Structures are given as C-alpha cells and as structure tokens.
Amino acid sequence: MNRLPISHPVLDFMIVYLRGRIAHARDEDTSRGASAVEWVVISAIVVAIVGVVGVAINKALSNKSDSVSNCIQSTSNTSNC
C-alpha cells in the first residue's frame, strides 16, 4: 500500500484518505455540479427579468408623476389633466 520506505500511522491514514477522496471524486455523479450551474443560470435569468420589469414600472411611474406634477402646476389649463 505505502511505497515509501518509511511507515507512520499518520502518513498511512493520509494516503488511504486521499485515495478514498480521489476514488470518490472519480466515481461521483457529475450531475450535481451541473444542477448547481443550471440553478445559477435560471436565477440570473429571473433576476434580469425582474430588473427589466422594475425599470419599466419605474419609468411608467416617473412619467405619470411628471404628468400629475405638470397638471397641478398649471391650474388654469385643466383640460390636459
């Protein structure tokens, strides 16, 4: 198992542990990482959509508030209100 000329329990444990981790990494189903990437992409798309909708709502409210402000300031001409 240990090809080194010395043998120490801690060294033997580390070799066995690292071999186990390497075997686990090689045998691990890689779909778990792909699933995480999919969630990140989906989340980024949702955040972008929410941002676009937020900007559209903000612009609509700003335009309407300007219209109301102009209507209040020009009390003589109420036909535009």
C-alpha positions in Angstrom: 0.0 0.0 0.0 2.6 2.5 1.0 5.5 2.7 -1.5 7.6 5.0 0.7 10.5 3.4 2.6 9.0 4.7 5.9 5.8 3.8 7.6 3.9 6.0 10.0 0.3 5.7 11.1 -0.5 9.3 10.2 1.1 9.0 6.8 -0.7 5.7 6.2 -4.0 7.4 7.2 -3.4 10.3 4.9 -2.6 8.1 1.9 -5.7 5.9 2.5 -7.9 9.1 3.0 -6.6 10.8 -0.2 -7.0 7.6 -2.2 -10.6 7.4 -1.0 -11.3 11.0 -1.9 -9.8 10.6 -5.3 -11.8 7.4 -5.9 -15.0 9.2 -4.7 -14.3 12.2 -7.0 -13.8 10.0 -10.0 -16.9 7.9 -9.3 -19.1 10.8 -8.3 -22.0 11.6 -10.5 -21.2 14.9 -12.1 -24.9 15.9 -12.5 -24.8 17.6 -9.0 -22.4 20.2 -10.3 -24.4 20.6 -13.5 -27.6 21.1 -11.4 -25.9 23.9 -9.5 -24.9 25.6 -12.7 -28.4 25.3 -14.0 -29.8 26.9 -10.9 -27.4 29.8 -11.2 -28.3 30.4 -14.8 -32.1 30.2 -14.0 -31.6 32.6 -11.1 -29.7 35.0 -13.3 -32.4 35.0 -15.9 -35.1 35.6 -13.2 -33.1 38.5 -11.8 -32.7 40.0 -15.2 -36.4 39.8 -15.9 -37.3 41.3 -12.5 -34.8 44.1 -13.3 -36.3 44.9 -16.6 -39.8 44.9 -15.2 -38.7 47.1 -12.3 -37.2 49.6 -14.8 -40.3 49.6 -16.9 -42.5 50.2 -13.8 -40.2 52.9 -12.6 -40.3 54.7 -15.9 -44.1 54.5 -16.1 -44.5 55.8 -12.6 -42.0 58.6 -13.3 -43.8 59.7 -16.5 -47.2 59.6 -14.7 -45.8 61.6 -11.8 -44.4 64.2 -14.1 -47.8 64.4 -15.8 -49.6 64.9 -12.5 -47.0 67.5 -11.4 -47.5 69.4 -14.6 -51.3 69.2 -14.1 -51.0 70.6 -10.6 -48.7 73.4 -11.6 -50.9 74.6 -14.5 -54.2 75.0 -12.7 -55.5 77.4 -15.4 -55.5 74.7 -18.1 -57.2 71.6 -16.7 -58.1 70.0 -20.0 -54.8 68.0 -20.0 -55.4 66.5 -16.7 
